[in-house]
Amino acid sequence: MVAAERSTDKWTVLCLATLGVVMVTINQSILLISLPDMFRGIHLNPLAPSNVSYFLWVLMGFLLVTAVLVVSLGRVGDIYGRARMFNLGFAVFTFFSILLSLTFMTGVPGVLWIIVMRVFQGVGGALIFANSNAIITDAFPSNERGRAMGINGVGAVSGSFLGLILGGVLAPIEWRLVFLVSVPVGLVATVWGYRSLKDNGVRVMAKIDWIGNATFAVGLIGLLTGIVYSLLPHGGHPTGWTNPWVLLGVIGGVATLGLFVWVETKVPAPMFHLGLFRIQAFVMGNIAGLLAALGRGGLQFMLIIWLQGIWLPQHGYSFSQTPLWAGIYMIPLTLGFFLGPFSGSLSDRYGSRVLTSVGLTLSGSAFLLLERLPMNFGYPWFAVLIFLFAAGMGLFFSPNQAAIMNSLPPDQRGGGAGMTMTFFNSATVLSMGLFFTIVTLGLASKLPAHMFRGLTAAGISPAAAHTVANEPPIGSLFSAFLGYNPIQELLGPTGALRQLPPHQVAYLTSRSFFPSLIEQPFAYGLHIALDFAAGATAIAVLASALMGRRYIHSEEPEFDQIVGLVDEATARR
């Protein structure tokens, strides 16, 4: 075991850790708004059947990489120094942000360059995510960690919101700016970190568990890649769950992860210390966090599609304007998370169990209340409910993170934080897959009949209407998500619009036609997804209630143990 290096001011640690998560989360959310301009800039149609997989990898590749690497890189931080790995994360992230902003190719080579550079950028993001909570835990005493985690959490949420706004402002000017925007911050933080940030925590020298790292990476990549490709239709089915490669990825990934667990019981220095699962606060906190992420991970996408595909066009916004305005109308979702520092401070004084349980209960209630809204809702009610959902998650997140980190032995904080981020990121990817699958299946059962009747009533020939109505519904969802006019995208390739007079074309491609067709089928699938999210959150409430009363791991003897030793020494005298 290696002693810590000289102490770093705790506020410097918090500033750098928060700056890191702000930078990374901006880059995660900025693409949600910038994708249409980016694909136009490289002259590639992301909705063409041969290009949809590229679209998915641009959208989700970064998240997959961080999910796979955070445990390994957190463990590397335990061995070689968390601050050192965190600083390296800034440097790696900034370097590949520069390369992304220098994209010069177009078409398929251009999108492949972006995907590869985003993957390596994700390595930098994983280094930051894996070690930020650990260096905060090292720097702050246990009675201040909740507030520090809360401030750090607000930074993450603020980054998500800023990414939506920055993407909407910068991408129309020049799409490369969405990658360049983080470079000045990254350069400053890299220099500041290397000059100021030193390791405060305990380091333990050990060999890297190469077998464990390999089996974990292969298993998680297989599982998450299968989930991503399950979003694509296959063999006439609306989703990819009948695709043998998807099933092989998911089943093979789960089996390989099972092999990984067995390997970790045999190697002398495992990357994933299974003994941590004897700590009740660590286990229940991670279960609650995983289920909460499973419930909310896909919700943001569903809310964006609800706004962009239905509500905003019905309220006078063109489809091309909807990505930016969806971000603006979701501001209440951001504001609710600002309860993080407040709830973190309360958890420092009173513990986490009540706060996490109450927060999850509020969020679960918001899921159920969102089902009561009509598709063309009154905005104040929508704003109140998404604020309620976010406020509940704000109450939950910081106390839960503090409870998990306080429960960890000092020499396992990097690996433990990595496990927590892996559960969070994996659950987020799984949630997206489940939400899209549920909504897509709901659309597949209802949309074709609605679409056929609406198109034929508007003058489209029955043959063309039948062809378009039976297209996989995921295409309509992706069109709405990217800010394209779905009817234009569906009917354009058939040539049906060219056969109609201008006034009928204007009606079919108007802001109201597609939303009126999709709102009932979308509502059917969305309500099922919200029921699933509410159920997952209810189980998370139970896990939080079982978290236990003791959250602080200590290598010092307990008070009654000290009393016993003193009594024993006195008796010997």
N, C-alpha and C positions, 0 to 999 in steps of 0.2 A: 504494500500500500504506500502511496506517495503523498506527502504532505501538500497542502494547498500552497499556491504562490501568494504573493502579497495581496492584501485585500483591495478590492475595488469599491469605490463609493456605490452604495446600493441604488441611488437615483440615477447614476450613470448607467448602471446595468439595466434598470427599468426603461430608461430612455432608448437605449440601443435595442433592447428586446422588442419594445413596442414599435420602434421605427422599422425593425425587421419584419414584423408581422403585417404592419401597414403596407409596406412595399410589396410583400408577397400577395396579400389579399387584393390589393389594387390590380395586380397583374392577373389574378384569377377572374375577377369580375369584369375587367375592362373589355375582355373579348366577347362577353355576352351581348354588348351593344355594338362592338366594332366589327363583328364577323361579316356583315353584308359589305361594308366598305373594303375590308381586307380582301374578300374574295373577288370583288369587282376590280380591285387594284392589281391582283395577279391574274385576272382574266380567266376565272374558273367558276363554273356554275356548281355550287355545292349541292344542289338538289338533283342534279343528273344522277341516274342510278349508279354509274361507275365512280362517282365522286363522293357519295354519301359517307363512305367509310373514312375518307380524308376529313370531312367535316367533323365526324365523331372524334377522331384522334386529335384534331386541333382543339376541340372543345374540352375533351376529357383526359388527354394524354398527360398533362401536367399533374392532375389529381391522382392518376394511377401511379405515376413515378413517386410522388410524395408518400402515398399509402404504402408502397413496397419498401421504401428505403428508410423511413423514419426510425424504425426499431434498430436496424443495423447501425445507422449513424448516431443514434442516441447511445448505443453501447460503445461505439468507438469513442464518443465523447467521455464516457466514464473512464476509459482506459487512457486516452491521450490528452484529455483536457476539454471540458465543455466549451469554455470561452474560445479556445483555439479552433474548434470545429465550427462554432457559431460565426467567428470572424471569417473563416474560409467560406462559409455559406454566402456571406455578403459579396465576397470577391467573385465566386463562381456565378452567382445570380447576375451580378452587374456585367460580367464579361459576356455572357450569352444574351443578355438584354441588348447589348451593343450589336452583337452579330444578328439578332433578329431585326433590329432597326436598319441594318444594311442589306436586307433582302433585295436582291436585284433580279432574280429569275421570275418567270411567270409560268402559268399552267401547272401541270403536275410537278415538274422539278421545283417550282416555287413553293408549292404547298408541302412537298416532302422536306424541303429545307426548313420551313417554319416548324413542322412537326418535330424534326430531329433537334433543332435548337431549343424548342419548348421542353423537350425531354431533358436536355442537359440543364436548362434553366430550372427545371423541377428538382434536379439534384441539389442545386443551391438552396431552393426553397425547403427541401427536406432537411438539409443541414441546419437551417434557421429554425424550422418548426421543431426538430428533434431536440434542440438544446436550449430554446428560449425559456421554457418553463423551468428547466433544471437550473439555469444560471440565476433566474429570479429566486427560486427556492434556496439556492446557496447563499444569495446575497441578503435576503430578508429574514428576520426572526419569525418564528411560527405565528406570533400574534399580529403580524403585519402582512402575511402572505396573501390573505384573501383580498385585501384592498389592492395589493400589487397585481394579482391575477385579474382583478376586475378592470384595472386601468389597461392592462395588456389586452384583455378581451374587447374593451371598447375600441382600442386601436385596430383590432382585427375587423370589427364590424364597420368602423369608420372607413377602413380601406375598401371594404366591399361596396359601400355606398359611393365613395369617391371614384372608384373604378367605373361605376355605371355612368356617373356624370362626365368624367373625363373622356370616357369612350364616346359618348354622344357629342361632345364638343370637339375633340381632336380628330376623330376618324374622318369626318367629312372634309376637314382641311387637308390632312395627309395621314393615311392609315398607319404609316411607319412610326408616327409620333406616339402611338399607344404603347409601343415597346420602349421608345426613347425616353418617355417621361420619367421612368424610374431610375435612369442612369445617373443623373446628378445626385439623387438621394443615395444611391448605392455607392458612388465614389466617396462622398463625404463620410458615410457610415463605415465604409471599409477602412479608411485612414483613421477615423476616430476610434474604431474598435481595436485596431492593431496597436494604437498608441496608448489607449486607456484601459481596455478590458483585460483583466487577468483572472485566472481561475481562483475562486474562493472555496471550491468544493473539494471533497476527498476524491482522490484518484486511486484506482486499483489496477496494478499492472497484470495483464493476462493476455493469453494468446487469442487471436480472433477466431471465432468459431466458423470456419469456412464452410463446413458441411451444413451446419444449421442455417447460415446465411443463404446458401444455394438452394436448399429445399424450401425455405420460407419464400424466397423470391420467385422460384418457379411455381410454387403452389398459389401464391397470391396473384401473380401475373395471369396464370391460367384462369383462376376464378373471376377476377375483375374484367379481363378481356372477354370472357364468355358473356358476362353480364352486359358489357358495352355492345357486343354484336347481337345480343338478343333483341336490341331495339330495331334491327333491320328485318324487313319481311323476308320470308323464305318459303319457297315451294307453294305459293298461293295462300299462305297463312299470313295474318297481319303482323305477327312478331316472328322472331328468330328462334323461338324455343323448340321448334321441330328440326332445326339445323343440327346435323350430327356433330359439327365442329364446335358449336356452342355447348352442346351437352358434354362433349369430350373436355372442353375447357373447364366447365363448371365442376363436373364430377371428378375429373382428373386433378383439378386444383384442390378440391376438398380432400381427396385421398392423399395428395402430396403434403398438404398441411398436417394431416394426421401423421404421416411419416416424420415430418419435422418435429412434432410434439414428442414422438418416441426418441428421435435423435437427441433432443435436448435433455432427456433423462440419462443419456449415456456419456455425453462428452464432459470433460473436466471443467471447461469454462464456457458454459452455454451463453448464447446471445440473448436468450429469452429465459429469464430465471423463473421457472415454474413455481419456485418457493414463494414468490411474491403473491401467488394466489391463495396463500394461507392467511393473508392480511385482509380482514373483512372489509375495511374501508376502501382498500384498493379494488377488491373484487366487485363490491356492490356499486362503487362509484363508476367503474368502467362499464358495468352492465347498464347502469342508468344512462351514462353518456352515449353508449352504443345505440340503445333503443331510442333515445331522444334524437340522435342524428338520423336514425332510420326513419323516424316520423317526420322530421323537418327537411331532410336533405333534398328530396324531390319537390317539396312544396314551393320553393322559390320559382322553379321552372313552370309548375302548374299555374302559379299566380301570374307569371309573365305571359304565358300563353292565353290565360283568361283575359288579361288586359289587352294584349296585342291582337289576339284573334277575334275577340268578341266585344269587349266593353269600349275600348278606345275608338275603333272604327264607328261604332254606333253613336259616339259622341263627337263626331266631326273630324277625327284625326285620320290622315291618310296612312296606309300601311307602312310607307317608308318612314313616317314620323314616329310610329309606335314604339320602337325600341327605346329611344331617348325618353319619351313621356311615360313609358312603363316604369323606368327607373325613378322618375320624379314622383309619380303617384305612389310609389312604394316607400317613400321617405318615412312614414310612420313605422314601417317595419324596422328601420334603422334606429329611430329614436327610442323605441322600447328597450333596445339592448343597452342603452346608457345607464340602466339601473345596475350594471355590473359592478362598478366601484362601491356603490352604496351597499349592495348585497354582500360583496366581498368583505367590507368593513364589519358588517353585522356578523358574518360567519367567524371573523377573528375573535369576536367577543362571546358569541353564543353557540358556536358550532354550526355545522352545515345541514344537518338532517332536516330540520323543519323548513329552512329556506328552499332547499332543493325540492322537497316534496310539494310545497305550496307553488313554486314556480312551474313545475311540471303539470300540476293540476290546472293552473291557469291556461297553459298552452294547450292541454288536451281539451279543455272547455272551448277554446277558440276554434279548434278543428271542428267540433260538433256544431258550433254556432255558424261557422262559414257555410255549412250545408244548408242553413235556413235562408241564405241570401239568394234572391233571384239572379240569373245570369246578367241581366241588365240592372244592376243594383244601384241604390243611392250611395254615392261615394262616402259620405260621413260614416255610414255604418261599416263599410268595408275598411275605412281607415281605423276605426275604433277596434275592429276585430284583429287586424294584423298587428296593431300596436299591442293589444292584449296578448297575442301569441308571442311577440318579441319580448314584451315585459316579463312574461313567464320564463322564457329562455334566459333573459338577462338575470333574473333572480336565481336561476338554476346554475348557470355555467360557472361563474367565479367560485361560489362555495364548493361546487363539485370538484373543480380543478384543485382548489386549495386542499380539500380533504384527501384527494388522491396523492398529491405531492407531499403533504405532511406525513402521510402514512409510510413513505418509502425510506429505506435505509439510505444514508448519505452517499454511499458508494454505488447505489443502484438508480439514482435519480434520472440520469440520462436514458438508460434503457427503459425504465418505468414510464418516463414521459413519452418515449418513442412508442411503447406499446399503446398508450392512451391515444396518441395521434393516429396510429395505425387503425385502431378500432373506429375512431371518428371518421377518418378519410374513407376506409373501406365501407362503413355503414352509409356514408354519403353517396358513394358510387352505387351501392346496392339499392339505396332508396330511390335514386334516379331511375335505375332499371325497373324497379317494382312500380313506381308511379307511372312511368311511361307505358309499361306493359298493361297495367290495370286500365288506364285511360284509353289506350289503343284498343284493347279488347272491348271496352264499352262502346267506343266509336264504331268498331267493326260490326257490332250487333245492331246498331241503330242508324248509323250515318248513311249507308248505301240507299236505303229506301227514301230517306229525307232528301238526299242529294239528287236521286233520280227524279222524284216528283218536282223538286224545285227547278231543275234544269229543263225538263220537258215543258213545264209551265212557262218558262222564260223563252221558249222557242228553239232549244237545242234538240236535234234529232234524237229519237229514242236509242239508236245504235251508239251515237257518241255519248249520250247521257249514261247509258249502261256501262260503257268502257270507263268513263271518268269516275262514276259512282263506286265502281268496284276496285279502284286504285287503293293500295294500302293507305290507311288513314294517317300513318306516321308522316307521310309526305305533307299532308295539310298542316299537321302540328309543327313540323320543321319550317314550313313556309311562313306560318304566323310568327314563329319564334325569331326568324331571321328578318322579319319586316317586309317580306314579299307579299304580293297579292295572291292568295292561294288559288282563286278561280283563274287568274291569268296564267299561273304556272300549270294548272291542271288542263285547261282547255287550249292553251297556246299551241302545244305540240300536235294536237288533233286537227288543227285548221278549222275547227267549228266556228270560231269567232269571226273568221274572214267571210263566212257565208251569211252573216247577219247584218241588218242595217245598223248604223251607228248608234241610234238610241237604245237598241237592245244590248249592244256591246257595252254601252255606258251603264246600263242597269245591271248587267251581270257582273261587271268589274267594279261596281260601286262599293262604298264603305259599308252598306247595310246588307247586301245580298248574302255574302258568305257567313257573317255572324248569325243571321237568321236561320241558316241551314244547320249550323254546327252547334248552336247553343244547347239544345235539348240533348243530343247524343253526348256532348262533352259533359254536361251536368250529370248524366247517368254514370259515366266513368269516374268523374271527379268525386262524387259522393262516396263511391266505393273506396277510392284512395284515401279520402279523409277519414272514413271509418277505420281503415287499416292504421292510419297514423294515430288516431285517438286510442286504438287498442294497444299499439306499441308504447305510447306515452303512459297509459295506465299501468302497464307492467313496470315501466321505468319508475313510476311513483312508488310502487311496492319495493323495488330495489333500493331506492333512496331511503325509505322508511327503515330498511334493514341494515343501513350503513353502520350502525353502532355509534357509541358515544365517544370513543377514543379515536382521534385522528392524527395525533402527532407521534411519529416514530422517534425514539430516542435510544441512543446507545448507552445512556446513563442509567444506573439502577433506579427502580421505582422508589417512591418515598417510603413505603412500608418495608422495602428491602433494606434501605439505609437504616431505618429504625431498628430492624432486626440485627444488622451488623453491629450497630452501636451497643445494643443490649448484650450481644454475645461478647464484645470486647470488654464491657463493664464487668460481666460475670467472671471473665478470666482473671481480671485484676483481683 
